[in-house]
């Protein structure tokens, strides 16, 4: 099982490395097209409707909504499966191993959110407080791969665990703070389906069809309930049984199956759709406001402070120890990579605001904050790897 886990983590890291490079490529392509002579057509296409309604079921959404509410549910399913794996056999299975990545993730969520909240408290952009709290695992691991093979494996594992915990926090925030109106009848059905899936788990049902088909119905009910449907992906992941025997470990098999489609197809499509941004004429005005300042400072400054400070306090006062191969210089590098918010930050930005200009300005700020964090983190880690 240990060898199986090691191979899976290597596969996971390799897939995320590819995803990070594809994200960068798709972002550049999307921004280039959006600001070319084809820009208006490109942006209009992302907002064009695709109607898949049936009988009494309404499913008439834009391309952007289908990606963010549909395809991203598969992304969240894989995130949930990764969390489940970490809890059973990974960094989160041992409290001594888990405590510092958990502390780093908590600090990396609280400090950036606090920075944004302080700058925007009482304004119309206060609801964007959660935008800088997220870490993009694909981009972060992709940039880490550029630091070279001399970076210890423990750094990669620490960053992966931190980003996964970070995703859990973002999911909780989405569920509690970015749900406007709830239709309780649909929500009740969705939760009943989740309860049924948990019963299948307890009955040791290992056939994925018994989880995926009801999971699709659960997604539809969440979509109609007003609670963001990506939550169904996480709940489905936790309902799928994780077994220490490879033959029965359908959770691990599904995670392995989803790696490449998510890394090579879903995340790049998300990047294409969500960076279809026509740059404003007054670029400086777009990023020189409290919302943009909160996002950029949260990602570039707040993340590294939180990720380094919280573990430092545990080490100093609770006698915790950094994993073998990690020192504080490497932890600072990890902290800056944690400031690469991209996927989840843009996802939250879409939920936080209704005004299109504010969303565009937020996305530009995410790109700037993430780029500054990526470059700084890469330079620190490359220098650390040489010493």
RAMODA-V610555 format. One line per field, one symbol per residue. phi: phi as a letter, one per 20 degrees, with the letter a starting at -180 (. if undefined). A space follows every 10 residues. Layout:
# RAMODA-V610555
phi->???
This chain:
# RAMODA-V610555
phi->.fffffffff ffffffffff ffgfffffff ffffddfegf ffffffdfec edfbleeecd cfgfffffdd ffffgfffgf fffffffecd feecgffeff gfffffffef fffffffffc gndfdgfege geeedeffff fffgfffoff fggfffffff fgfffgfgff fffgfedcde ddeffffffg fffffffffg ffemedefgf dfffffffgf ffgffofgff ffffffgfef fdcfegfdef fffffffegf gffedffffg fffedfdeff feffffddbf fffffffffe dffffffeff fgffffddmf cffgnddfff ffffgfffee ejgfffffgf efcdffffff ffffffffff ffffffffff fffffee
